[in-house]
Amino acid sequence: MSDSPTMTVRIRDRAAEAPWGSGPLRPVTRTVTISATCPRCGGPRGTPRVFNQHDDGEWYATHVWDTPCGHIDSYAAVAKEADA
């Protein structure tokens, strides 16, 4: 990652979960460090806040944020960015 500002967030990583229909769903979350700027326009990403979610009987917490530019960050795209 470059010298640009970063932020550390907790995301749901659906790609790391068992395939749907193969048994009980256990949400997989991971903490990643990404750029603090929007990958589409370079503006700020926004301030992360904890969001408690419930899925298939499991509670888990991730971060959500609102980008002032209005571009949407999906957890899948954020995971790819973190892995790059």
DOBAVO-536974 format. One record per residue (C-alpha): residue number from 1; residue in one letter; x, y, z. Coordinates in nm, 4 decimals, padded with zeros to 6 digits. Layout:
<rs>
<NUM "a" <X Y Z>>;
...
</rs>
This chain:
<rs>
<1 "m" <00.0000 00.0000 00.0000>>;
<2 "s" <00.1271 00.3497 -00.0739>>;
<3 "d" <00.1932 00.6309 00.1725>>;
<4 "s" <-00.1663 00.7514 00.1470>>;
<5 "p" <-00.3827 00.7479 00.4619>>;
<6 "t" <-00.5331 00.4143 00.5555>>;
<7 "m" <-00.8198 00.2890 00.7680>>;
<8 "t" <-00.8704 -00.0434 00.9418>>;
<9 "v" <-01.2163 -00.1975 00.9201>>;
<10 "r" <-01.3896 -00.5253 00.9973>>;
<11 "i" <-01.5780 -00.6740 00.7008>>;
<12 "r" <-01.7773 -00.9867 00.6229>>;
<13 "d" <-01.5858 -01.2136 00.3872>>;
<14 "r" <-01.8493 -01.4263 00.2131>>;
<15 "a" <-01.5853 -01.5806 -00.0144>>;
<16 "a" <-01.4315 -01.7488 00.2928>>;
<17 "e" <-01.7633 -01.8986 00.4090>>;
<18 "a" <-01.8921 -02.2487 00.3420>>;
<19 "p" <-02.1086 -02.2723 00.0281>>;
<20 "w" <-02.4771 -02.2036 00.0806>>;
<21 "g" <-02.6723 -02.5201 00.1555>>;
<22 "s" <-02.3721 -02.7115 00.2882>>;
<23 "g" <-02.4667 -02.6735 00.6526>>;
<24 "p" <-02.5070 -02.4029 00.9147>>;
<25 "l" <-02.3917 -02.0609 00.8041>>;
<26 "r" <-02.1213 -01.9053 01.0178>>;
<27 "p" <-02.0457 -01.5516 00.9019>>;
<28 "v" <-01.6721 -01.5023 00.8513>>;
<29 "t" <-01.5435 -01.1591 00.9422>>;
<30 "r" <-01.1928 -01.0246 00.9051>>;
<31 "t" <-01.0112 -00.7075 00.9913>>;
<32 "v" <-00.8411 -00.5410 00.6943>>;
<33 "t" <-00.6472 -00.2230 00.6266>>;
<34 "i" <-00.7466 -00.0276 00.3165>>;
<35 "s" <-00.6932 00.3171 00.1717>>;
<36 "a" <-00.8910 00.5929 00.3429>>;
<37 "t" <-00.9768 00.7316 -00.0005>>;
<38 "c" <-01.2468 00.6223 -00.2435>>;
<39 "p" <-01.0982 00.3940 -00.5118>>;
<40 "r" <-01.3237 00.5507 -00.7779>>;
<41 "c" <-01.2736 00.9239 -00.7255>>;
<42 "g" <-01.0027 00.9685 -00.4606>>;
<43 "g" <-01.2325 01.1469 -00.2155>>;
<44 "p" <-01.2547 01.0447 00.1514>>;
<45 "r" <-01.4180 00.7123 00.2352>>;
<46 "g" <-01.5912 00.8261 00.5513>>;
<47 "t" <-01.5675 00.7310 00.9170>>;
<48 "p" <-01.6206 00.3620 01.0006>>;
<49 "r" <-01.8802 00.2751 01.2634>>;
<50 "v" <-01.9732 -00.0624 01.4114>>;
<51 "f" <-02.2853 -00.2252 01.2692>>;
<52 "n" <-02.4298 -00.5321 01.4439>>;
<53 "q" <-02.5947 -00.7750 01.2027>>;
<54 "h" <-02.7908 -01.0974 01.2291>>;
<55 "d" <-02.7895 -01.3688 00.9639>>;
<56 "d" <-02.9155 -01.7282 00.9886>>;
<57 "g" <-02.9201 -01.7239 01.3684>>;
<58 "e" <-02.5718 -01.5742 01.4049>>;
<59 "w" <-02.4868 -01.2260 01.5308>>;
<60 "y" <-02.1712 -01.0564 01.4081>>;
<61 "a" <-02.0300 -00.7040 01.3919>>;
<62 "t" <-01.8753 -00.5308 01.0945>>;
<63 "h" <-01.7932 -00.1735 01.0067>>;
<64 "v" <-01.9977 00.0413 00.7719>>;
<65 "w" <-01.9185 00.3888 00.6419>>;
<66 "d" <-02.0752 00.6501 00.4195>>;
<67 "t" <-01.8595 00.7965 00.1456>>;
<68 "p" <-01.9328 01.1678 00.0997>>;
<69 "c" <-01.8951 01.1189 -00.2778>>;
<70 "g" <-02.1780 00.8629 -00.2823>>;
<71 "h" <-01.9755 00.5755 -00.4300>>;
<72 "i" <-02.0560 00.2397 -00.2724>>;
<73 "d" <-01.7936 00.0105 -00.1209>>;
<74 "s" <-01.8990 -00.3548 -00.1222>>;
<75 "y" <-01.7313 -00.5879 00.1269>>;
<76 "a" <-01.6203 -00.8064 -00.1663>>;
<77 "a" <-01.4430 -00.5119 -00.3313>>;
<78 "v" <-01.2886 -00.4055 -00.0005>>;
<79 "a" <-01.1596 -00.7625 00.0572>>;
<80 "k" <-00.9998 -00.7640 -00.2912>>;
<81 "e" <-00.8406 -00.4267 -00.2260>>;
<82 "a" <-00.7005 -00.5477 00.1071>>;
<83 "d" <-00.5595 -00.8597 -00.0558>>;
<84 "a" <-00.3867 -00.6655 -00.3355>>;
</rs>
